């Protein structure tokens, strides 16, 4: 028998998601955004932790989204017991 346990935290939050043409996705928590400036074909985002500049032509989109939940696994443990069969059953609690 294999037992997998994990602590999962879930929370709702709003974010500004920016996707660049090269596929890079950056999320800014709305609560941390201090200022968004558009100038000369550029966008600058000033947050409480960083400043990021983008060339608008290099962006696929920038959109405000409501992220319903985020999952982070902490304190993950795995316990296994040897049995007489070759199969393994995984359960989560």
Secondary structure, DSSP 8 states (H G I E B T S, - for coil): -EEEEEEEE---EEEEEEEETTS-EEEEEGGGEEEEEEETTEEEEEESS-EEEEEGGGEEEEEEEEE----EEEEEEEEE---SSS---EEE-
